[in-house]
Amino acid sequence: MNVENTQVQMRKGILEFCILNIISRGEVYASDMLEELTAARIMVVEGTLYPLLTRLKNAGLVEYKWVESTSGPPRKYYTLTPAGRVFLDSLQLTWNELVLSTSQIMTRNGSNGHTSG
């Protein structure tokens, strides 16, 4: 087994959750999302973000608006829809449960039923 493959899969598993969290803060431009995700070492491939944003839009979880820019072409800014907020809140509950469960498993010391020696 390749540890890097498993790490990539773990990151991919929480990518949508992270993107929705970023968008939940207010209007956000895709390149700003990409920058934050890259800095947090969640995602480094630009080709992953845009298809995911399209899926989230098609699912009615995010919407966007075009904003004119003085320094170039108009920019597309994303926001959560009301359905997106509900969806994110549900994911947040699941995340909290997973963190608690994982921490419980990882911090259990010596009482796993195995004997040494």
N, CA, C and O atoms as CSV, one atom per row, in Angstrom:
chain,resi,resn,atom,element,x,y,z
A,1,MET,N,N,0.837,-1.200,0.000
A,1,MET,CA,C,0.000,0.000,0.000
A,1,MET,C,C,0.869,1.245,0.000
A,1,MET,O,O,1.944,1.276,0.598
A,2,ASN,N,N,0.384,2.255,-0.675
A,2,ASN,CA,C,1.121,3.506,-0.794
A,2,ASN,C,C,0.491,4.550,0.126
A,2,ASN,O,O,-0.681,4.894,-0.029
A,3,VAL,N,N,1.269,5.048,1.080
A,3,VAL,CA,C,0.736,6.009,2.052
A,3,VAL,C,C,0.284,7.298,1.377
A,3,VAL,O,O,-0.690,7.914,1.809
A,4,GLU,N,N,0.972,7.708,0.333
A,4,GLU,CA,C,0.582,8.938,-0.361
A,4,GLU,C,C,-0.807,8.816,-0.985
A,4,GLU,O,O,-1.579,9.774,-0.957
A,5,ASN,N,N,-1.133,7.656,-1.544
A,5,ASN,CA,C,-2.465,7.446,-2.107
A,5,ASN,C,C,-3.535,7.568,-1.033
A,5,ASN,O,O,-4.580,8.180,-1.256
A,6,THR,N,N,-3.276,6.991,0.120
A,6,THR,CA,C,-4.241,7.075,1.221
A,6,THR,C,C,-4.389,8.508,1.694
A,6,THR,O,O,-5.501,8.946,1.991
A,7,GLN,N,N,-3.294,9.245,1.770
A,7,GLN,CA,C,-3.355,10.647,2.181
A,7,GLN,C,C,-4.177,11.474,1.192
A,7,GLN,O,O,-4.968,12.324,1.601
A,8,VAL,N,N,-3.991,11.228,-0.105
A,8,VAL,CA,C,-4.746,11.936,-1.133
A,8,VAL,C,C,-6.238,11.630,-0.972
A,8,VAL,O,O,-7.069,12.534,-1.066
A,9,GLN,N,N,-6.579,10.366,-0.732
A,9,GLN,CA,C,-7.975,9.985,-0.566
A,9,GLN,C,C,-8.592,10.638,0.670
A,9,GLN,O,O,-9.755,11.041,0.645
A,10,MET,N,N,-7.824,10.743,1.742
A,10,MET,CA,C,-8.322,11.405,2.951
A,10,MET,C,C,-8.622,12.875,2.663
A,10,MET,O,O,-9.658,13.397,3.076
A,11,ARG,N,N,-7.713,13.537,1.955
A,11,ARG,CA,C,-7.924,14.950,1.609
A,11,ARG,C,C,-9.133,15.120,0.698
A,11,ARG,O,O,-9.942,16.025,0.900
A,12,LYS,N,N,-9.257,14.249,-0.307
A,12,LYS,CA,C,-10.390,14.336,-1.230
A,12,LYS,C,C,-11.704,14.160,-0.485
A,12,LYS,O,O,-12.710,14.779,-0.833
A,13,GLY,N,N,-11.694,13.322,0.531
A,13,GLY,CA,C,-12.901,13.045,1.285
A,13,GLY,C,C,-13.448,14.260,2.009
A,13,GLY,O,O,-14.649,14.333,2.271
A,14,ILE,N,N,-12.593,15.210,2.334
A,14,ILE,CA,C,-13.063,16.396,3.061
A,14,ILE,C,C,-13.019,17.661,2.209
A,14,ILE,O,O,-13.292,18.754,2.706
A,15,LEU,N,N,-12.681,17.520,0.948
A,15,LEU,CA,C,-12.550,18.681,0.068
A,15,LEU,C,C,-13.857,19.462,-0.063
A,15,LEU,O,O,-13.867,20.683,0.094
A,16,GLU,N,N,-14.952,18.770,-0.346
A,16,GLU,CA,C,-16.237,19.437,-0.510
A,16,GLU,C,C,-16.626,20.187,0.766
A,16,GLU,O,O,-17.108,21.319,0.710
A,17,PHE,N,N,-16.414,19.549,1.902
A,17,PHE,CA,C,-16.703,20.153,3.198
A,17,PHE,C,C,-15.881,21.429,3.393
A,17,PHE,O,O,-16.406,22.445,3.849
A,18,CYS,N,N,-14.609,21.374,3.052
A,18,CYS,CA,C,-13.744,22.550,3.193
A,18,CYS,C,C,-14.170,23.674,2.252
A,18,CYS,O,O,-14.191,24.838,2.653
A,19,ILE,N,N,-14.506,23.344,1.017
A,19,ILE,CA,C,-14.941,24.350,0.051
A,19,ILE,C,C,-16.224,25.031,0.537
A,19,ILE,O,O,-16.338,26.255,0.478
A,20,LEU,N,N,-17.174,24.248,1.008
A,20,LEU,CA,C,-18.417,24.836,1.515
A,20,LEU,C,C,-18.154,25.738,2.721
A,20,LEU,O,O,-18.795,26.778,2.874
A,21,ASN,N,N,-17.216,25.342,3.570
A,21,ASN,CA,C,-16.857,26.184,4.718
A,21,ASN,C,C,-16.275,27.514,4.262
A,21,ASN,O,O,-16.620,28.562,4.808
A,22,ILE,N,N,-15.406,27.481,3.278
A,22,ILE,CA,C,-14.803,28.719,2.766
A,22,ILE,C,C,-15.893,29.621,2.181
A,22,ILE,O,O,-15.924,30.820,2.457
A,23,ILE,N,N,-16.774,29.049,1.385
A,23,ILE,CA,C,-17.832,29.834,0.750
A,23,ILE,C,C,-18.809,30.380,1.794
A,23,ILE,O,O,-19.398,31.441,1.589
A,24,SER,N,N,-18.983,29.679,2.889
A,24,SER,CA,C,-19.956,30.094,3.910
A,24,SER,C,C,-19.583,31.419,4.567
A,24,SER,O,O,-20.428,32.053,5.198
A,25,ARG,N,N,-18.344,31.838,4.428
A,25,ARG,CA,C,-17.883,33.093,5.048
A,25,ARG,C,C,-18.359,34.327,4.295
A,25,ARG,O,O,-18.305,35.437,4.823
A,26,GLY,N,N,-18.822,34.139,3.071
A,26,GLY,CA,C,-19.267,35.266,2.254
A,26,GLY,C,C,-18.809,35.074,0.824
A,26,GLY,O,O,-18.245,34.035,0.480
A,27,GLU,N,N,-19.046,36.065,-0.003
A,27,GLU,CA,C,-18.686,35.966,-1.416
A,27,GLU,C,C,-17.201,35.663,-1.562
A,27,GLU,O,O,-16.358,36.319,-0.951
A,28,VAL,N,N,-16.895,34.671,-2.371
A,28,VAL,CA,C,-15.495,34.277,-2.541
A,28,VAL,C,C,-15.230,33.929,-4.004
A,28,VAL,O,O,-16.053,33.312,-4.681
A,29,TYR,N,N,-14.077,34.340,-4.457
A,29,TYR,CA,C,-13.614,34.115,-5.813
A,29,TYR,C,C,-12.879,32.774,-5.856
A,29,TYR,O,O,-12.190,32.412,-4.903
A,30,ALA,N,N,-13.024,32.045,-6.951
A,30,ALA,CA,C,-12.457,30.695,-7.046
A,30,ALA,C,C,-10.953,30.666,-6.801
A,30,ALA,O,O,-10.463,29.759,-6.127
A,31,SER,N,N,-10.217,31.626,-7.324
A,31,SER,CA,C,-8.763,31.589,-7.129
A,31,SER,C,C,-8.398,31.804,-5.655
A,31,SER,O,O,-7.374,31.297,-5.195
A,32,ASP,N,N,-9.224,32.550,-4.911
A,32,ASP,CA,C,-8.983,32.705,-3.474
A,32,ASP,C,C,-9.226,31.389,-2.733
A,32,ASP,O,O,-8.506,31.054,-1.792
A,33,MET,N,N,-10.251,30.648,-3.171
A,33,MET,CA,C,-10.503,29.329,-2.592
A,33,MET,C,C,-9.312,28.416,-2.839
A,33,MET,O,O,-8.830,27.732,-1.937
A,34,LEU,N,N,-8.853,28.422,-4.080
A,34,LEU,CA,C,-7.731,27.578,-4.469
A,34,LEU,C,C,-6.501,27.907,-3.641
A,34,LEU,O,O,-5.792,27.011,-3.181
A,35,GLU,N,N,-6.251,29.197,-3.452
A,35,GLU,CA,C,-5.102,29.623,-2.663
A,35,GLU,C,C,-5.200,29.122,-1.225
A,35,GLU,O,O,-4.220,28.620,-0.674
A,36,GLU,N,N,-6.371,29.255,-0.620
A,36,GLU,CA,C,-6.541,28.807,0.766
A,36,GLU,C,C,-6.429,27.296,0.891
A,36,GLU,O,O,-5.796,26.794,1.820
A,37,LEU,N,N,-7.040,26.569,-0.037
A,37,LEU,CA,C,-6.968,25.108,-0.009
A,37,LEU,C,C,-5.538,24.622,-0.210
A,37,LEU,O,O,-5.107,23.664,0.431
A,38,THR,N,N,-4.807,25.279,-1.095
A,38,THR,CA,C,-3.412,24.913,-1.342
A,38,THR,C,C,-2.559,25.214,-0.112
A,38,THR,O,O,-1.725,24.398,0.283
A,39,ALA,N,N,-2.767,26.382,0.494
A,39,ALA,CA,C,-1.998,26.750,1.694
A,39,ALA,C,C,-2.264,25.782,2.837
A,39,ALA,O,O,-1.379,25.513,3.649
A,40,ALA,N,N,-3.487,25.258,2.898
A,40,ALA,CA,C,-3.850,24.317,3.958
A,40,ALA,C,C,-3.473,22.877,3.584
A,40,ALA,O,O,-3.722,21.948,4.353
A,41,ARG,N,N,-2.876,22.698,2.411
A,41,ARG,CA,C,-2.438,21.394,1.919
A,41,ARG,C,C,-3.603,20.425,1.737
A,41,ARG,O,O,-3.439,19.213,1.877
A,42,ILE,N,N,-4.780,20.965,1.424
A,42,ILE,CA,C,-5.950,20.136,1.143
A,42,ILE,C,C,-5.997,19.791,-0.336
A,42,ILE,O,O,-6.339,18.669,-0.708
A,43,MET,N,N,-5.651,20.767,-1.184
A,43,MET,CA,C,-5.737,20.544,-2.627
A,43,MET,C,C,-4.705,21.415,-3.320
A,43,MET,O,O,-4.481,22.565,-2.941
A,44,VAL,N,N,-4.087,20.852,-4.331
A,44,VAL,CA,C,-3.123,21.637,-5.088
A,44,VAL,C,C,-3.413,21.607,-6.591
A,44,VAL,O,O,-2.678,22.222,-7.363
A,45,VAL,N,N,-4.447,20.919,-7.017
A,45,VAL,CA,C,-4.737,20.773,-8.438
A,45,VAL,C,C,-5.938,21.636,-8.807
A,45,VAL,O,O,-7.055,21.388,-8.353
A,46,GLU,N,N,-5.699,22.649,-9.634
A,46,GLU,CA,C,-6.753,23.580,-10.034
A,46,GLU,C,C,-7.888,22.877,-10.764
A,46,GLU,O,O,-9.049,23.260,-10.623
A,47,GLY,N,N,-7.562,21.855,-11.542
A,47,GLY,CA,C,-8.565,21.132,-12.318
A,47,GLY,C,C,-9.580,20.391,-11.477
A,47,GLY,O,O,-10.581,19.914,-12.014
A,48,THR,N,N,-9.360,20.276,-10.177
A,48,THR,CA,C,-10.301,19.626,-9.272
A,48,THR,C,C,-11.359,20.603,-8.774
A,48,THR,O,O,-12.506,20.214,-8.557
A,49,LEU,N,N,-10.987,21.861,-8.591
A,49,LEU,CA,C,-11.883,22.837,-7.970
A,49,LEU,C,C,-13.072,23.189,-8.860
A,49,LEU,O,O,-14.215,23.152,-8.404
A,50,TYR,N,N,-12.822,23.525,-10.108
A,50,TYR,CA,C,-13.899,24.020,-10.962
A,50,TYR,C,C,-14.996,22.992,-11.219
A,50,TYR,O,O,-16.172,23.349,-11.152
A,51,PRO,N,N,-14.669,21.730,-11.509
A,51,PRO,CA,C,-15.747,20.738,-11.650
A,51,PRO,C,C,-16.547,20.554,-10.356
A,51,PRO,O,O,-17.760,20.348,-10.400
A,52,LEU,N,N,-15.873,20.629,-9.216
A,52,LEU,CA,C,-16.573,20.488,-7.942
A,52,LEU,C,C,-17.508,21.673,-7.703
A,52,LEU,O,O,-18.630,21.488,-7.231
A,53,LEU,N,N,-17.058,22.885,-8.025
A,53,LEU,CA,C,-17.923,24.057,-7.894
A,53,LEU,C,C,-19.147,23.931,-8.807
A,53,LEU,O,O,-20.251,24.314,-8.421
A,54,THR,N,N,-18.954,23.402,-9.999
A,54,THR,CA,C,-20.075,23.195,-10.926
A,54,THR,C,C,-21.060,22.183,-10.350
A,54,THR,O,O,-22.271,22.389,-10.426
A,55,ARG,N,N,-20.555,21.090,-9.774
A,55,ARG,CA,C,-21.444,20.089,-9.159
A,55,ARG,C,C,-22.220,20.686,-7.995
A,55,ARG,O,O,-23.411,20.416,-7.837
A,56,LEU,N,N,-21.546,21.504,-7.171
A,56,LEU,CA,C,-22.210,22.135,-6.028
A,56,LEU,C,C,-23.293,23.104,-6.513
A,56,LEU,O,O,-24.363,23.196,-5.913
A,57,LYS,N,N,-23.008,23.822,-7.600
A,57,LYS,CA,C,-24.001,24.743,-8.171
A,57,LYS,C,C,-25.184,23.963,-8.731
A,57,LYS,O,O,-26.337,24.315,-8.479
A,58,ASN,N,N,-24.906,22.908,-9.488
A,58,ASN,CA,C,-25.972,22.103,-10.081
A,58,ASN,C,C,-26.835,21.430,-9.019
A,58,ASN,O,O,-28.010,21.150,-9.252
A,59,ALA,N,N,-26.251,21.174,-7.861
A,59,ALA,CA,C,-26.996,20.569,-6.750
A,59,ALA,C,C,-27.777,21.613,-5.958
A,59,ALA,O,O,-28.514,21.273,-5.033
A,60,GLY,N,N,-27.615,22.879,-6.322
A,60,GLY,CA,C,-28.353,23.943,-5.638
A,60,GLY,C,C,-27.752,24.362,-4.311
A,60,GLY,O,O,-28.422,25.007,-3.504
A,61,LEU,N,N,-26.484,24.002,-4.071
A,61,LEU,CA,C,-25.842,24.309,-2.787
A,61,LEU,C,C,-25.088,25.629,-2.811
A,61,LEU,O,O,-24.943,26.287,-1.781
A,62,VAL,N,N,-24.606,26.015,-3.993
A,62,VAL,CA,C,-23.923,27.300,-4.138
A,62,VAL,C,C,-24.489,28.022,-5.357
A,62,VAL,O,O,-25.065,27.412,-6.259
A,63,GLU,N,N,-24.307,29.322,-5.353
A,63,GLU,CA,C,-24.660,30.130,-6.511
A,63,GLU,C,C,-23.527,31.113,-6.734
A,63,GLU,O,O,-22.665,31.291,-5.873
A,64,TYR,N,N,-23.534,31.742,-7.881
A,64,TYR,CA,C,-22.482,32.718,-8.153
A,64,TYR,C,C,-23.065,33.925,-8.844
A,64,TYR,O,O,-24.164,33.893,-9.396
A,65,LYS,N,N,-22.288,34.995,-8.793
A,65,LYS,CA,C,-22.652,36.192,-9.555
A,65,LYS,C,C,-21.379,36.739,-10.179
A,65,LYS,O,O,-20.280,36.599,-9.643
A,66,TRP,N,N,-21.566,37.357,-11.315
A,66,TRP,CA,C,-20.444,37.984,-12.012
A,66,TRP,C,C,-20.261,39.392,-11.476
A,66,TRP,O,O,-21.228,40.139,-11.328
A,67,VAL,N,N,-19.016,39.752,-11.186
A,67,VAL,CA,C,-18.708,41.090,-10.702
A,67,VAL,C,C,-17.661,41.692,-11.624
A,67,VAL,O,O,-16.617,41.088,-11.871
A,68,GLU,N,N,-17.944,42.885,-12.133
A,68,GLU,CA,C,-16.995,43.572,-13.009
A,68,GLU,C,C,-15.699,43.847,-12.253
A,68,GLU,O,O,-15.709,44.136,-11.056
A,69,SER,N,N,-14.591,43.754,-12.970
A,69,SER,CA,C,-13.280,43.997,-12.379
A,69,SER,C,C,-12.581,45.118,-13.133
A,69,SER,O,O,-12.642,45.181,-14.361
A,70,THR,N,N,-11.922,45.997,-12.400
A,70,THR,CA,C,-11.178,47.077,-13.053
A,70,THR,C,C,-9.846,46.580,-13.602
A,70,THR,O,O,-9.219,47.252,-14.421
A,71,SER,N,N,-9.413,45.404,-13.151
A,71,SER,CA,C,-8.103,44.904,-13.561
A,71,SER,C,C,-8.193,43.714,-14.503
A,71,SER,O,O,-7.245,42.935,-14.600
A,72,GLY,N,N,-9.303,43.560,-15.194
A,72,GLY,CA,C,-9.411,42.447,-16.119
A,72,GLY,C,C,-10.854,42.055,-16.358
A,72,GLY,O,O,-11.763,42.867,-16.183
A,73,PRO,N,N,-11.065,40.806,-16.759
A,73,PRO,CA,C,-12.430,40.348,-17.049
A,73,PRO,C,C,-13.272,40.254,-15.771
A,73,PRO,O,O,-12.726,40.274,-14.667
A,74,PRO,N,N,-14.597,40.151,-15.917
A,74,PRO,CA,C,-15.442,39.998,-14.735
A,74,PRO,C,C,-15.070,38.739,-13.960
A,74,PRO,O,O,-14.564,37.772,-14.530
A,75,ARG,N,N,-15.326,38.764,-12.659
A,75,ARG,CA,C,-15.013,37.624,-11.803
A,75,ARG,C,C,-16.287,36.985,-11.299
A,75,ARG,O,O,-17.293,37.658,-11.074
A,76,LYS,N,N,-16.231,35.679,-11.127
A,76,LYS,CA,C,-17.362,34.920,-10.637
A,76,LYS,C,C,-17.167,34.715,-9.123
A,76,LYS,O,O,-16.198,34.087,-8.694
A,77,TYR,N,N,-18.094,35.249,-8.328
A,77,TYR,CA,C,-18.035,35.117,-6.875
A,77,TYR,C,C,-19.116,34.154,-6.399
A,77,TYR,O,O,-20.276,34.249,-6.802
A,78,TYR,N,N,-18.715,33.232,-5.540
A,78,TYR,CA,C,-19.606,32.175,-5.060
A,78,TYR,C,C,-20.135,32.491,-3.669
A,78,TYR,O,O,-19.438,33.076,-2.839
A,79,THR,N,N,-21.394,32.090,-3.427
A,79,THR,CA,C,-22.006,32.164,-2.102
A,79,THR,C,C,-22.823,30.889,-1.880
A,79,THR,O,O,-23.181,30.196,-2.833
A,80,LEU,N,N,-23.109,30.591,-0.617
A,80,LEU,CA,C,-23.969,29.456,-0.288
A,80,LEU,C,C,-25.428,29.833,-0.502
A,80,LEU,O,O,-25.825,30.972,-0.258
A,81,THR,N,N,-26.209,28.889,-0.949
A,81,THR,CA,C,-27.660,29.051,-0.988
A,81,THR,C,C,-28.207,28.626,0.380
A,81,THR,O,O,-27.468,28.047,1.175
A,82,PRO,N,N,-29.462,28.896,0.667
A,82,PRO,CA,C,-30.042,28.384,1.913
A,82,PRO,C,C,-29.918,26.858,2.022
A,82,PRO,O,O,-29.638,26.335,3.100
A,83,ALA,N,N,-30.123,26.153,0.918
A,83,ALA,CA,C,-29.958,24.690,0.930
A,83,ALA,C,C,-28.497,24.312,1.198
A,83,ALA,O,O,-28.219,23.310,1.857
A,84,GLY,N,N,-27.578,25.115,0.686
A,84,GLY,CA,C,-26.159,24.880,0.933
A,84,GLY,C,C,-25.809,25.045,2.402
A,84,GLY,O,O,-24.980,24.308,2.937
A,85,ARG,N,N,-26.441,26.015,3.055
A,85,ARG,CA,C,-26.215,26.231,4.494
A,85,ARG,C,C,-26.684,25.020,5.295
A,85,ARG,O,O,-25.983,24.562,6.197
A,86,VAL,N,N,-27.867,24.500,4.968
A,86,VAL,CA,C,-28.402,23.317,5.653
A,86,VAL,C,C,-27.478,22.122,5.420
A,86,VAL,O,O,-27.169,21.374,6.348
A,87,PHE,N,N,-27.044,21.956,4.183
A,87,PHE,CA,C,-26.145,20.856,3.822
A,87,PHE,C,C,-24.838,20.959,4.608
A,87,PHE,O,O,-24.358,19.966,5.156
A,88,LEU,N,N,-24.266,22.161,4.660
A,88,LEU,CA,C,-23.017,22.371,5.390
A,88,LEU,C,C,-23.207,22.101,6.881
A,88,LEU,O,O,-22.348,21.483,7.510
A,89,ASP,N,N,-24.311,22.552,7.447
A,89,ASP,CA,C,-24.576,22.299,8.866
A,89,ASP,C,C,-24.628,20.807,9.155
A,89,ASP,O,O,-24.138,20.355,10.190
A,90,SER,N,N,-25.215,20.045,8.253
A,90,SER,CA,C,-25.285,18.598,8.409
A,90,SER,C,C,-23.887,17.974,8.320
A,90,SER,O,O,-23.540,17.088,9.101
A,91,LEU,N,N,-23.096,18.450,7.360
A,91,LEU,CA,C,-21.716,17.952,7.250
A,91,LEU,C,C,-20.907,18.303,8.496
A,91,LEU,O,O,-20.067,17.518,8.936
A,92,GLN,N,N,-21.160,19.482,9.063
A,92,GLN,CA,C,-20.439,19.907,10.264
A,92,GLN,C,C,-20.729,18.963,11.430
A,92,GLN,O,O,-19.822,18.610,12.185
A,93,LEU,N,N,-21.984,18.556,11.578
A,93,LEU,CA,C,-22.333,17.596,12.631
A,93,LEU,C,C,-21.598,16.276,12.417
A,93,LEU,O,O,-21.063,15.694,13.360
A,94,THR,N,N,-21.577,15.810,11.169
A,94,THR,CA,C,-20.874,14.565,10.856
A,94,THR,C,C,-19.386,14.703,11.134
A,94,THR,O,O,-18.771,13.796,11.695
A,95,TRP,N,N,-18.804,15.833,10.747
A,95,TRP,CA,C,-17.379,16.078,10.995
A,95,TRP,C,C,-17.090,16.041,12.492
A,95,TRP,O,O,-16.128,15.404,12.920
A,96,ASN,N,N,-17.907,16.712,13.287
A,96,ASN,CA,C,-17.702,16.730,14.740
A,96,ASN,C,C,-17.753,15.319,15.316
A,96,ASN,O,O,-16.945,14.970,16.177
A,97,GLU,N,N,-18.697,14.508,14.847
A,97,GLU,CA,C,-18.794,13.119,15.306
A,97,GLU,C,C,-17.558,12.319,14.908
A,97,GLU,O,O,-17.032,11.541,15.704
A,98,LEU,N,N,-17.099,12.514,13.670
A,98,LEU,CA,C,-15.912,11.787,13.199
A,98,LEU,C,C,-14.665,12.168,13.990
A,98,LEU,O,O,-13.862,11.305,14.345
A,99,VAL,N,N,-14.505,13.458,14.264
A,99,VAL,CA,C,-13.346,13.902,15.040
A,99,VAL,C,C,-13.381,13.280,16.438
A,99,VAL,O,O,-12.365,12.797,16.938
A,100,LEU,N,N,-14.547,13.297,17.051
A,100,LEU,CA,C,-14.694,12.721,18.387
A,100,LEU,C,C,-14.404,11.222,18.369
A,100,LEU,O,O,-13.657,10.721,19.210
A,101,SER,N,N,-14.991,10.513,17.417
A,101,SER,CA,C,-14.798,9.068,17.319
A,101,SER,C,C,-13.342,8.717,17.037
A,101,SER,O,O,-12.780,7.815,17.658
A,102,THR,N,N,-12.740,9.434,16.098
A,102,THR,CA,C,-11.348,9.171,15.749
A,102,THR,C,C,-10.429,9.458,16.923
A,102,THR,O,O,-9.511,8.686,17.203
A,103,SER,N,N,-10.671,10.558,17.605
A,103,SER,CA,C,-9.855,10.897,18.779
A,103,SER,C,C,-9.987,9.831,19.859
A,103,SER,O,O,-9.009,9.461,20.509
A,104,GLN,N,N,-11.211,9.344,20.040
A,104,GLN,CA,C,-11.451,8.310,21.043
A,104,GLN,C,C,-10.643,7.056,20.717
A,104,GLN,O,O,-10.040,6.454,21.606
A,105,ILE,N,N,-10.631,6.671,19.464
A,105,ILE,CA,C,-9.889,5.483,19.041
A,105,ILE,C,C,-8.385,5.715,19.152
A,105,ILE,O,O,-7.652,4.846,19.623
A,106,MET,N,N,-7.932,6.885,18.719
A,106,MET,CA,C,-6.498,7.157,18.693
A,106,MET,C,C,-5.901,7.353,20.082
A,106,MET,O,O,-4.713,7.095,20.280
A,107,THR,N,N,-6.694,7.799,21.038
A,107,THR,CA,C,-6.143,8.070,22.360
A,107,THR,C,C,-6.348,6.918,23.336
A,107,THR,O,O,-5.914,6.989,24.486
A,108,ARG,N,N,-6.996,5.878,22.885
A,108,ARG,CA,C,-7.186,4.710,23.754
A,108,ARG,C,C,-5.840,4.030,23.931
A,108,ARG,O,O,-5.198,3.654,22.951
A,109,ASN,N,N,-5.412,3.871,25.172
A,109,ASN,CA,C,-4.076,3.309,25.393
A,109,ASN,C,C,-4.125,1.999,26.156
A,109,ASN,O,O,-4.601,1.921,27.289
A,110,GLY,N,N,-3.617,0.978,25.493
A,110,GLY,CA,C,-3.389,-0.301,26.134
A,110,GLY,C,C,-4.611,-1.142,26.421
A,110,GLY,O,O,-4.451,-2.286,26.847
A,111,SER,N,N,-5.804,-0.661,26.221
A,111,SER,CA,C,-6.986,-1.444,26.577
A,111,SER,C,C,-7.694,-1.966,25.338
A,111,SER,O,O,-8.923,-2.006,25.285
A,112,ASN,N,N,-6.915,-2.365,24.344
A,112,ASN,CA,C,-7.511,-2.808,23.088
A,112,ASN,C,C,-7.713,-4.317,23.008
A,112,ASN,O,O,-8.058,-4.843,21.950
A,113,GLY,N,N,-7.502,-5.006,24.111
A,113,GLY,CA,C,-7.744,-6.435,24.110
A,113,GLY,C,C,-6.552,-7.273,23.690
A,113,GLY,O,O,-6.585,-8.498,23.801
A,114,HIS,N,N,-5.513,-6.636,23.215
A,114,HIS,CA,C,-4.325,-7.373,22.806
A,114,HIS,C,C,-3.376,-7.476,23.990
A,114,HIS,O,O,-3.261,-6.549,24.792
A,115,THR,N,N,-2.706,-8.603,24.089
A,115,THR,CA,C,-1.702,-8.739,25.140
A,115,THR,C,C,-0.340,-8.676,24.518
A,115,THR,O,O,-0.141,-9.117,23.386
A,116,SER,N,N,0.590,-8.136,25.246
A,116,SER,CA,C,1.948,-8.050,24.707
A,116,SER,C,C,2.778,-9.172,25.257
A,116,SER,O,O,2.559,-9.651,26.370
A,117,GLY,N,N,3.756,-9.593,24.441
A,117,GLY,CA,C,4.722,-10.577,24.879
A,117,GLY,C,C,4.370,-11.891,24.508
A,117,GLY,O,O,5.100,-12.834,24.814
